[in-house]
Amino acid sequence: MTENKRIILAITGASGAIYGLRALEVLNTLDVEVHLVISPLGARVIQEETETTAEEAARLAARSYRPDDLAVPIASGSFYVDGMLIAPCSIKTLSAVANSYADSLISRAADVCLKEGRPLLLAVRETPLHSGHLDLMSRATQAGAIIFPPVPAFYSQPKTVDELVNITVGRMLARLGIDNKAYTPWQGGRH
């Protein structure tokens, strides 16, 4: 049940800003309290890839924060959240998480989730991957992060990019324990 859930959503500077924006939209329909952080490059990618701006996105969140402000509630473990989604997650952000390098609010909030044992889902958006990327993913996973690249699923036979984005975002939110109708779970074959 999503009632009274509180989620941190971060959008970083990798291609795929639509994943973070769609997550924000879906969470709004579920009355989930969203605490939003958009990195400077994330704001640029939002503007370049979509028909919205970071400022417009921030209006959909319960609270939004500057990415350089480490004196806000989500930077502390005493501020309870049900989890954090970084979508898309740049390799730079993945590296900060994997190395506990909390120099920004996004990496600090992620580190707090890990130290408090709260779900942290990283929608790592890079391809192809070299061994350094894979090592970072392994290290982040060992610290407790969930690596969830936005790889499309085709079992529901999506017809549009919008449907592919919904399926992926729905699966991400479900993995964080947020029931949603953005996708239809696999029910078995068509026989």
GROMACS elastic network, one bead per residue, 0.5 to 0.9 nm:
[ bonds ]
;  ai    aj funct       b0    kb
    1     4     6  0.88027   500
    1     5     6  0.85040   500
    1   177     6  0.81810   500
    1   178     6  0.68895   500
    1   179     6  0.63876   500
    2     5     6  0.54639   500
    2     6     6  0.88990   500
    2    30     6  0.68303   500
    2    31     6  0.77289   500
    2    32     6  0.66635   500
    2   177     6  0.80503   500
    2   178     6  0.56564   500
    2   179     6  0.64811   500
    2   180     6  0.86253   500
    3    30     6  0.78412   500
    3    31     6  0.71304   500
    3    32     6  0.69795   500
    4    31     6  0.76223   500
    4    32     6  0.64082   500
    4    33     6  0.71851   500
    5    31     6  0.80627   500
    5    32     6  0.51930   500
    5    33     6  0.61581   500
    5    34     6  0.85820   500
    5    81     6  0.74544   500
    5    82     6  0.61959   500
    5    83     6  0.89953   500
    5   178     6  0.83445   500
    6    32     6  0.58478   500
    6    34     6  0.59737   500
    6    35     6  0.75481   500
    6    80     6  0.77569   500
    6    81     6  0.50149   500
    6    82     6  0.54728   500
    6    83     6  0.74075   500
    6    84     6  0.89693   500
    7    27     6  0.88143   500
    7    32     6  0.70636   500
    7    33     6  0.62075   500
    7    34     6  0.50692   500
    7    35     6  0.61738   500
    7    36     6  0.85411   500
    7    81     6  0.56718   500
    7    82     6  0.56622   500
    7    83     6  0.53354   500
    7    84     6  0.55820   500
    7    85     6  0.75556   500
    8    33     6  0.84618   500
    8    34     6  0.57901   500
    8    36     6  0.59285   500
    8    37     6  0.77498   500
    8    74     6  0.77324   500
    8    81     6  0.71557   500
    8    82     6  0.82385   500
    8    83     6  0.64554   500
    8    85     6  0.63071   500
    8    86     6  0.82608   500
    8   109     6  0.80330   500
    8   110     6  0.89060   500
    9    20     6  0.73313   500
    9    23     6  0.82284   500
    9    24     6  0.76065   500
    9    34     6  0.66188   500
    9    35     6  0.60565   500
    9    37     6  0.63991   500
    9    38     6  0.83945   500
    9    83     6  0.88193   500
    9    84     6  0.58076   500
    9    86     6  0.58665   500
    9    87     6  0.74681   500
    9   106     6  0.89498   500
   10    20     6  0.72416   500
   10    35     6  0.83550   500
   10    36     6  0.57839   500
   10    38     6  0.55911   500
   10    39     6  0.76835   500
   10    42     6  0.87684   500
   10    84     6  0.77609   500
   10    85     6  0.63025   500
   10    87     6  0.62823   500
   10    88     6  0.79016   500
   10    89     6  0.81654   500
   10   106     6  0.65158   500
   11    14     6  0.84039   500
   11    17     6  0.67033   500
   11    19     6  0.86336   500
   11    20     6  0.57669   500
   11    21     6  0.81747   500
   11    36     6  0.80381   500
   11    37     6  0.65395   500
   11    39     6  0.64083   500
   11    41     6  0.89138   500
   11    42     6  0.55057   500
   11    43     6  0.78815   500
   11    46     6  0.86973   500
   11    85     6  0.86079   500
   11    86     6  0.58730   500
   11    87     6  0.52898   500
   11    88     6  0.57211   500
   11    89     6  0.69864   500
   11    90     6  0.89254   500
   11   106     6  0.87852   500
   12    15     6  0.86725   500
   12    17     6  0.77749   500
   12    20     6  0.88771   500
   12    37     6  0.85548   500
   12    38     6  0.61066   500
   12    39     6  0.51513   500
   12    40     6  0.77039   500
   12    41     6  0.63564   500
   12    43     6  0.77519   500
   12    45     6  0.82709   500
   12    86     6  0.72749   500
   12    87     6  0.69548   500
   12    88     6  0.58627   500
   12    89     6  0.56409   500
   12    90     6  0.59655   500
   12    92     6  0.89945   500
   12    93     6  0.74250   500
   12   106     6  0.86027   500
   13    16     6  0.87022   500
   13    17     6  0.79793   500
   13    38     6  0.86228   500
   13    39     6  0.67015   500
   13    40     6  0.73690   500
   13    43     6  0.74474   500
   13    44     6  0.74342   500
   13    45     6  0.60995   500
   13    46     6  0.86085   500
   13    88     6  0.74193   500
   13    89     6  0.73919   500
   13    90     6  0.58426   500
   13    92     6  0.87136   500
   13    93     6  0.87913   500
   14    17     6  0.72490   500
   14    41     6  0.78490   500
   14    42     6  0.69265   500
   14    45     6  0.71585   500
   14    87     6  0.86577   500
   14    88     6  0.58986   500
   14    89     6  0.63183   500
   14    91     6  0.78899   500
   14   124     6  0.83809   500
   14   125     6  0.62040   500
   14   126     6  0.76140   500
   15    18     6  0.85566   500
   15    42     6  0.86088   500
   15    45     6  0.66105   500
   15    46     6  0.86873   500
   15    49     6  0.78006   500
   15    88     6  0.69760   500
   15    89     6  0.88944   500
   15    90     6  0.82187   500
   15   125     6  0.67605   500
   15   126     6  0.82007   500
   16    19     6  0.58085   500
   16    20     6  0.77256   500
   16    45     6  0.80098   500
   16    46     6  0.83770   500
   16    49     6  0.77421   500
   16    87     6  0.76137   500
   16    88     6  0.56899   500
   16    89     6  0.88948   500
   16   125     6  0.71340   500
   16   150     6  0.86105   500
   17    20     6  0.54692   500
   17    21     6  0.63236   500
   17    22     6  0.86012   500
   17    42     6  0.71587   500
   17    43     6  0.87120   500
   17    45     6  0.63721   500
   17    46     6  0.53878   500
   17    47     6  0.89748   500
   17    49     6  0.69926   500
   17    50     6  0.76666   500
   17    87     6  0.70470   500
   17    88     6  0.59968   500
   18    22     6  0.57985   500
   18    23     6  0.83202   500
   18    46     6  0.74875   500
   18    49     6  0.77102   500
   18    50     6  0.70588   500
   18    87     6  0.85142   500
   18    88     6  0.82785   500
   18   165     6  0.75610   500
   19    22     6  0.52260   500
   19    23     6  0.60947   500
   19    24     6  0.85921   500
   19    87     6  0.58167   500
   19    88     6  0.64136   500
   19   123     6  0.85931   500
   19   150     6  0.80728   500
   19   165     6  0.64963   500
   19   166     6  0.83150   500
   19   168     6  0.79280   500
   19   169     6  0.62935   500
   20    23     6  0.50676   500
   20    24     6  0.62014   500
   20    25     6  0.87182   500
   20    85     6  0.83257   500
   20    86     6  0.74421   500
   20    88     6  0.62746   500
   20   169     6  0.82031   500
   21    24     6  0.50402   500
   21    25     6  0.63175   500
   21    26     6  0.87556   500
   21    46     6  0.83999   500
   21    57     6  0.69563   500
   21    87     6  0.85166   500
   22    26     6  0.61284   500
   22    27     6  0.84598   500
   22   165     6  0.75901   500
   22   166     6  0.72551   500
   22   169     6  0.69614   500
   23    26     6  0.51397   500
   23    27     6  0.59750   500
   23    28     6  0.84470   500
   23    85     6  0.88600   500
   23    87     6  0.82773   500
   23   166     6  0.85015   500
   23   169     6  0.59138   500
   23   170     6  0.78793   500
   23   172     6  0.86173   500
   23   173     6  0.76269   500
   24    27     6  0.51985   500
   24    28     6  0.61705   500
   24    29     6  0.88974   500
   24    34     6  0.74701   500
   24    36     6  0.86317   500
   24    57     6  0.78840   500
   24    60     6  0.70193   500
   24    61     6  0.72330   500
   25    28     6  0.51480   500
   25    29     6  0.66322   500
   25    57     6  0.89734   500
   25    60     6  0.74033   500
   26    29     6  0.52394   500
   26    30     6  0.66062   500
   26    31     6  0.89721   500
   26    32     6  0.89837   500
   26   166     6  0.88668   500
   26   169     6  0.84448   500
   26   170     6  0.82283   500
   26   180     6  0.77581   500
   26   181     6  0.86739   500
   26   182     6  0.72705   500
   27    30     6  0.50638   500
   27    31     6  0.63230   500
   27    32     6  0.53432   500
   27    33     6  0.77986   500
   27    34     6  0.73236   500
   27   173     6  0.85699   500
   27   178     6  0.87064   500
   27   180     6  0.85068   500
   28    31     6  0.51626   500
   28    32     6  0.61018   500
   28    33     6  0.78169   500
   28    34     6  0.78855   500
   28    60     6  0.70993   500
   28    61     6  0.77215   500
   29    32     6  0.78235   500
   30    33     6  0.89794   500
   30   178     6  0.88537   500
   30   179     6  0.86834   500
   30   180     6  0.75720   500
   31    34     6  0.87481   500
   32    62     6  0.87040   500
   32   178     6  0.89649   500
   33    61     6  0.72745   500
   33    62     6  0.56590   500
   33    63     6  0.81951   500
   34    60     6  0.83281   500
   34    61     6  0.51328   500
   34    62     6  0.52881   500
   34    63     6  0.66368   500
   34    64     6  0.82671   500
   35    61     6  0.61256   500
   35    62     6  0.60392   500
   35    64     6  0.56278   500
   35    65     6  0.76475   500
   35    74     6  0.78591   500
   36    57     6  0.88065   500
   36    58     6  0.68330   500
   36    61     6  0.61283   500
   36    62     6  0.79036   500
   36    63     6  0.62210   500
   36    65     6  0.63333   500
   37    58     6  0.83943   500
   37    63     6  0.88567   500
   37    64     6  0.58485   500
   37    65     6  0.53545   500
   37    66     6  0.65266   500
   37    67     6  0.59728   500
   37   105     6  0.75937   500
   37   106     6  0.66528   500
   38    41     6  0.80782   500
   38    42     6  0.56312   500
   38    43     6  0.61122   500
   38    54     6  0.71967   500
   38    58     6  0.85879   500
   38    64     6  0.82954   500
   38    65     6  0.78187   500
   38    66     6  0.74340   500
   38    67     6  0.64401   500
   38   106     6  0.81274   500
   39    43     6  0.62169   500
   39    44     6  0.86786   500
   39    66     6  0.80206   500
   39    67     6  0.56875   500
   39    68     6  0.86959   500
   39   104     6  0.88422   500
   39   105     6  0.89461   500
   39   106     6  0.77521   500
   40    43     6  0.52096   500
   40    44     6  0.65171   500
   40    45     6  0.88470   500
   40    67     6  0.76626   500
   41    45     6  0.61423   500
   41    46     6  0.85502   500
   42    45     6  0.50737   500
   42    46     6  0.61245   500
   42    47     6  0.86616   500
   42    54     6  0.81303   500
   42    88     6  0.85056   500
   43    46     6  0.51355   500
   43    47     6  0.63858   500
   43    48     6  0.87251   500
   43    53     6  0.69582   500
   43    54     6  0.51665   500
   43    55     6  0.85254   500
   44    47     6  0.52097   500
   44    48     6  0.61818   500
   44    49     6  0.85853   500
   44    53     6  0.83237   500
   44    54     6  0.80934   500
   45    49     6  0.57832   500
   45    50     6  0.80067   500
   46    49     6  0.54220   500
   46    50     6  0.55971   500
   46    51     6  0.79454   500
   46    52     6  0.67290   500
   46    53     6  0.60266   500
   46    54     6  0.65193   500
   47    50     6  0.56924   500
   47    51     6  0.67039   500
   47    52     6  0.60424   500
   47    53     6  0.52111   500
   47    54     6  0.73030   500
   48    51     6  0.80361   500
   48    52     6  0.89291   500
   48    53     6  0.89660   500
   49    52     6  0.86293   500
   50    53     6  0.78213   500
   52    55     6  0.82991   500
   52    56     6  0.63445   500
   52    57     6  0.72219   500
   53    56     6  0.51968   500
   53    57     6  0.63063   500
   53    58     6  0.86519   500
   54    58     6  0.60828   500
   54    59     6  0.88165   500
   55    58     6  0.50783   500
   55    59     6  0.66404   500
   56    59     6  0.53817   500
   56    60     6  0.72906   500
   57    60     6  0.55231   500
   57    61     6  0.72601   500
   58    61     6  0.53986   500
   58    62     6  0.83302   500
   58    63     6  0.75503   500
   58    64     6  0.58103   500
   58    65     6  0.87222   500
   59    62     6  0.77919   500
   59    63     6  0.83081   500
   59    64     6  0.81250   500
   60    63     6  0.85939   500
   61    64     6  0.63068   500
   65    68     6  0.84199   500
   65    69     6  0.71375   500
   65    72     6  0.77375   500
   65   105     6  0.83392   500
   66    69     6  0.55147   500
   66    70     6  0.87320   500
   66   105     6  0.77164   500
   67    70     6  0.78834   500
   67   104     6  0.59540   500
   67   105     6  0.50094   500
   67   106     6  0.64771   500
   68   103     6  0.81105   500
   68   104     6  0.53861   500
   68   105     6  0.57858   500
   68   106     6  0.86154   500
   69    72     6  0.65069   500
   69    75     6  0.87531   500
   69   104     6  0.74731   500
   69   105     6  0.61379   500
   70    73     6  0.85374   500
   70    74     6  0.84383   500
   70    75     6  0.58934   500
   70    76     6  0.89208   500
   70   103     6  0.85223   500
   70   104     6  0.69665   500
   70   105     6  0.54180   500
   70   108     6  0.75540   500
   70   109     6  0.88599   500
   71    74     6  0.84854   500
   71    75     6  0.66216   500
   71    76     6  0.84256   500
   71   105     6  0.87645   500
   72    75     6  0.57421   500
   72    76     6  0.76731   500
   72   105     6  0.85492   500
   73    76     6  0.57171   500
   73    77     6  0.84706   500
   73    78     6  0.80848   500
   73    79     6  0.57998   500
   74    77     6  0.74514   500
   74    78     6  0.85824   500
   74    79     6  0.60531   500
   74    80     6  0.81076   500
   74    81     6  0.80334   500
   74   105     6  0.81422   500
   74   108     6  0.84671   500
   74   109     6  0.58225   500
   74   112     6  0.81916   500
   75    78     6  0.88812   500
   75    79     6  0.79302   500
   75   105     6  0.66223   500
   75   106     6  0.86220   500
   75   108     6  0.59163   500
   75   109     6  0.50375   500
   75   110     6  0.86836   500
   75   111     6  0.87855   500
   75   112     6  0.68001   500
   76    79     6  0.56961   500
   76    80     6  0.85395   500
   76   108     6  0.85416   500
   76   109     6  0.74621   500
   76   112     6  0.65682   500
   77    80     6  0.67274   500
   77    81     6  0.87398   500
   77   109     6  0.85393   500
   77   112     6  0.56278   500
   77   113     6  0.73712   500
   77   115     6  0.80187   500
   77   116     6  0.64608   500
   80    83     6  0.88241   500
   81    84     6  0.77204   500
   81   113     6  0.81207   500
   81   118     6  0.77224   500
   82   113     6  0.88705   500
   82   118     6  0.65625   500
   82   119     6  0.71776   500
   82   176     6  0.81259   500
   82   177     6  0.86328   500
   83   110     6  0.89959   500
   83   113     6  0.67241   500
   83   118     6  0.54093   500
   83   120     6  0.57793   500
   83   121     6  0.80140   500
   83   176     6  0.67727   500
   83   177     6  0.89257   500
   84   109     6  0.80732   500
   84   110     6  0.69365   500
   84   113     6  0.71390   500
   84   118     6  0.78936   500
   84   119     6  0.63040   500
   84   121     6  0.62402   500
   84   122     6  0.85169   500
   84   176     6  0.80645   500
   85    88     6  0.87253   500
   85    89     6  0.88484   500
   85   110     6  0.87654   500
   85   119     6  0.83800   500
   85   120     6  0.59901   500
   85   122     6  0.61959   500
   85   123     6  0.75891   500
   85   172     6  0.81737   500
   85   173     6  0.82687   500
   85   176     6  0.81451   500
   86    89     6  0.53060   500
   86    90     6  0.88285   500
   86    93     6  0.88323   500
   86   106     6  0.83517   500
   86   110     6  0.86007   500
   86   120     6  0.78345   500
   86   121     6  0.62870   500
   86   122     6  0.50726   500
   86   123     6  0.60104   500
   86   124     6  0.81823   500
   87    90     6  0.85246   500
   87   121     6  0.83229   500
   87   122     6  0.65856   500
   87   124     6  0.73950   500
   87   125     6  0.82234   500
   87   150     6  0.86174   500
   88   122     6  0.74712   500
   88   123     6  0.51884   500
   88   124     6  0.60996   500
   88   125     6  0.59043   500
   88   149     6  0.85966   500
   88   150     6  0.81998   500
   89    92     6  0.81275   500
   89    93     6  0.61694   500
   89    94     6  0.65743   500
   89   122     6  0.57808   500
   89   123     6  0.51911   500
   89   125     6  0.59039   500
   89   126     6  0.86735   500
   89   149     6  0.87204   500
   90    93     6  0.51937   500
   90    94     6  0.62160   500
   90    95     6  0.85630   500
   90   122     6  0.89926   500
   90   123     6  0.84029   500
   90   124     6  0.60952   500
   90   125     6  0.61296   500
   90   126     6  0.73114   500
   91    95     6  0.59837   500
   91    96     6  0.85553   500
   91   124     6  0.69659   500
   91   125     6  0.75850   500
   91   126     6  0.71548   500
   91   133     6  0.72083   500
   91   136     6  0.85631   500
   92    95     6  0.50935   500
   92    96     6  0.63291   500
   92    97     6  0.87726   500
   93    96     6  0.50002   500
   93    97     6  0.62021   500
   93    98     6  0.85254   500
   93   106     6  0.79246   500
   93   107     6  0.67234   500
   93   124     6  0.89661   500
   94    97     6  0.51389   500
   94    98     6  0.60196   500
   94    99     6  0.84890   500
   94   107     6  0.86186   500
   94   122     6  0.75463   500
   94   124     6  0.73152   500
   94   133     6  0.85020   500
   94   136     6  0.67745   500
   94   137     6  0.72106   500
   94   140     6  0.74149   500
   95    98     6  0.50941   500
   95    99     6  0.60136   500
   95   100     6  0.83566   500
   95   101     6  0.79629   500
   95   133     6  0.82941   500
   95   136     6  0.60368   500
   95   137     6  0.83551   500
   95   140     6  0.82741   500
   96    99     6  0.52532   500
   96   100     6  0.58273   500
   96   102     6  0.65833   500
   96   103     6  0.80399   500
   96   107     6  0.60655   500
   96   108     6  0.89666   500
   97   100     6  0.51367   500
   97   101     6  0.63693   500
   97   102     6  0.74718   500
   97   107     6  0.58015   500
   97   108     6  0.83007   500
   97   110     6  0.66630   500
   97   111     6  0.64734   500
   97   136     6  0.86239   500
   97   139     6  0.88284   500
   97   140     6  0.63613   500
   97   143     6  0.88158   500
   97   145     6  0.85914   500
   98   101     6  0.77980   500
   98   136     6  0.57289   500
   98   137     6  0.72007   500
   98   138     6  0.82429   500
   98   139     6  0.53639   500
   98   141     6  0.80763   500
   98   142     6  0.86815   500
   98   143     6  0.73581   500
   98   145     6  0.87324   500
   99   102     6  0.85761   500
   99   136     6  0.81591   500
   99   139     6  0.78526   500
   99   140     6  0.78606   500
  100   107     6  0.76508   500
  100   108     6  0.81340   500
  100   110     6  0.88899   500
  100   111     6  0.63122   500
  101   104     6  0.84352   500
  101   107     6  0.68129   500
  101   108     6  0.76988   500
  101   111     6  0.82765   500
  102   105     6  0.72661   500
  102   106     6  0.78053   500
  102   109     6  0.80784   500
  102   110     6  0.82959   500
  102   111     6  0.68693   500
  103   106     6  0.84134   500
  103   107     6  0.66200   500
  103   108     6  0.67410   500
  104   107     6  0.54411   500
  104   108     6  0.59924   500
  104   109     6  0.84853   500
  105   109     6  0.58458   500
  105   110     6  0.83337   500
  106   109     6  0.52937   500
  106   110     6  0.61562   500
  106   111     6  0.85772   500
  107   110     6  0.50027   500
  107   111     6  0.60289   500
  107   112     6  0.85575   500
  108   112     6  0.61385   500
  108   113     6  0.86709   500
  109   112     6  0.50110   500
  109   113     6  0.62947   500
  109   114     6  0.87550   500
  110   113     6  0.51223   500
  110   114     6  0.63759   500
  110   115     6  0.87531   500
  110   120     6  0.65836   500
  110   145     6  0.87953   500
  111   114     6  0.50982   500
  111   115     6  0.61496   500
  111   116     6  0.85110   500
  111   120     6  0.88976   500
  112   115     6  0.51524   500
  112   116     6  0.60082   500
  112   117     6  0.84325   500
  112   118     6  0.82635   500
  113   116     6  0.52142   500
  113   117     6  0.60224   500
  113   119     6  0.65396   500
  113   120     6  0.63322   500
  113   145     6  0.89301   500
  114   117     6  0.50805   500
  114   118     6  0.58934   500
  114   119     6  0.71972   500
  114   120     6  0.68521   500
  114   143     6  0.67079   500
  114   144     6  0.59928   500
  114   145     6  0.69567   500
  115   118     6  0.77136   500
  115   143     6  0.84880   500
  115   144     6  0.87174   500
  117   120     6  0.88330   500
  117   144     6  0.74407   500
  118   144     6  0.85023   500
  119   144     6  0.76610   500
  119   145     6  0.68604   500
  119   146     6  0.73950   500
  119   175     6  0.89504   500
  119   176     6  0.65004   500
  120   144     6  0.74796   500
  120   145     6  0.50685   500
  120   146     6  0.59758   500
  120   147     6  0.86130   500
  120   176     6  0.79787   500
  121   145     6  0.60011   500
  121   147     6  0.60578   500
  121   148     6  0.65067   500
  121   172     6  0.76235   500
  121   175     6  0.82263   500
  121   176     6  0.73837   500
  122   125     6  0.89190   500
  122   145     6  0.70672   500
  122   146     6  0.60529   500
  122   147     6  0.50715   500
  122   148     6  0.56958   500
  122   149     6  0.72993   500
  123   146     6  0.85882   500
  123   147     6  0.64148   500
  123   150     6  0.58587   500
  123   172     6  0.82450   500
  124   137     6  0.87111   500
  124   147     6  0.68628   500
  124   148     6  0.65220   500
  124   150     6  0.72063   500
  125   149     6  0.60766   500
  125   150     6  0.68702   500
  126   129     6  0.66541   500
  126   133     6  0.87950   500
  126   149     6  0.83200   500
  127   130     6  0.86004   500
  129   132     6  0.79495   500
  129   133     6  0.58273   500
  129   134     6  0.67761   500
  130   133     6  0.54651   500
  130   134     6  0.64807   500
  130   135     6  0.87682   500
  131   135     6  0.59927   500
  131   136     6  0.85712   500
  132   135     6  0.50274   500
  132   136     6  0.62512   500
  132   137     6  0.87004   500
  133   136     6  0.51353   500
  133   137     6  0.62958   500
  133   138     6  0.86832   500
  134   137     6  0.50472   500
  134   138     6  0.61748   500
  134   139     6  0.86173   500
  135   138     6  0.50570   500
  135   139     6  0.61534   500
  135   140     6  0.85877   500
  136   139     6  0.50640   500
  136   140     6  0.60796   500
  136   141     6  0.84924   500
  137   140     6  0.51094   500
  137   141     6  0.60769   500
  137   142     6  0.85662   500
  137   145     6  0.86136   500
  137   146     6  0.89476   500
  137   147     6  0.67807   500
  138   141     6  0.50666   500
  138   142     6  0.61523   500
  138   143     6  0.87095   500
  138   147     6  0.87491   500
  139   142     6  0.50407   500
  139   143     6  0.63786   500
  139   144     6  0.88326   500
  139   145     6  0.87962   500
  140   143     6  0.51199   500
  140   144     6  0.65021   500
  140   145     6  0.53892   500
  140   146     6  0.78315   500
  140   147     6  0.79286   500
  141   146     6  0.60060   500
  141   147     6  0.68176   500
  142   145     6  0.72235   500
  146   175     6  0.88909   500
  148   151     6  0.80242   500
  148   172     6  0.72737   500
  150   165     6  0.83959   500
  150   168     6  0.60908   500
  150   169     6  0.80373   500
  150   172     6  0.85152   500
  151   168     6  0.71416   500
  152   164     6  0.60075   500
  152   165     6  0.76743   500
  152   167     6  0.74801   500
  152   168     6  0.61423   500
  153   156     6  0.76565   500
  153   157     6  0.84555   500
  153   158     6  0.84760   500
  153   164     6  0.72348   500
  153   167     6  0.71714   500
  153   168     6  0.72458   500
  154   157     6  0.51172   500
  154   158     6  0.62798   500
  154   164     6  0.79646   500
  154   167     6  0.89553   500
  155   158     6  0.79618   500
  155   186     6  0.71010   500
  155   189     6  0.89751   500
  156   167     6  0.87552   500
  156   183     6  0.86555   500
  156   184     6  0.73928   500
  156   185     6  0.86888   500
  156   186     6  0.77714   500
  158   161     6  0.78468   500
  158   162     6  0.86326   500
  158   163     6  0.55748   500
  158   164     6  0.61387   500
  158   167     6  0.85590   500
  159   162     6  0.84199   500
  159   163     6  0.67078   500
  159   164     6  0.80004   500
  160   163     6  0.52305   500
  160   164     6  0.65316   500
  160   165     6  0.88136   500
  161   164     6  0.50036   500
  161   165     6  0.62147   500
  161   166     6  0.86202   500
  162   165     6  0.51401   500
  162   166     6  0.61973   500
  162   167     6  0.86736   500
  163   166     6  0.50314   500
  163   167     6  0.61454   500
  163   168     6  0.86232   500
  163   182     6  0.86781   500
  163   183     6  0.83851   500
  164   167     6  0.51995   500
  164   168     6  0.62496   500
  164   169     6  0.86218   500
  165   168     6  0.52030   500
  165   169     6  0.60527   500
  165   170     6  0.83668   500
  166   169     6  0.51872   500
  166   170     6  0.58183   500
  166   171     6  0.84357   500
  166   182     6  0.52465   500
  166   183     6  0.62170   500
  167   170     6  0.51221   500
  167   171     6  0.61637   500
  167   172     6  0.86585   500
  167   182     6  0.60238   500
  167   184     6  0.74937   500
  168   171     6  0.52026   500
  168   172     6  0.62648   500
  168   173     6  0.87610   500
  168   182     6  0.84649   500
  168   183     6  0.76989   500
  169   173     6  0.61804   500
  169   174     6  0.84929   500
  169   182     6  0.71051   500
  169   183     6  0.80178   500
  170   173     6  0.52429   500
  170   174     6  0.60804   500
  170   175     6  0.86070   500
  170   178     6  0.87537   500
  170   179     6  0.83845   500
  170   180     6  0.63718   500
  170   181     6  0.69376   500
  170   183     6  0.51699   500
  170   184     6  0.83375   500
  171   174     6  0.50190   500
  171   175     6  0.61507   500
  171   176     6  0.87196   500
  171   180     6  0.87720   500
  171   182     6  0.80509   500
  171   183     6  0.69147   500
  171   184     6  0.89058   500
  171   185     6  0.82210   500
  172   175     6  0.51469   500
  172   176     6  0.65318   500
  172   177     6  0.89503   500
  172   178     6  0.87677   500
  173   176     6  0.50244   500
  173   177     6  0.65048   500
  173   178     6  0.52509   500
  173   179     6  0.72070   500
  173   180     6  0.73526   500
  174   179     6  0.55653   500
  174   180     6  0.68705   500
  175   178     6  0.72615   500
  176   179     6  0.88080   500
  180   183     6  0.74282   500
  181   184     6  0.68279   500
  184   187     6  0.83593   500
  186   189     6  0.84462   500
  187   190     6  0.88874   500
  188   191     6  0.85702   500
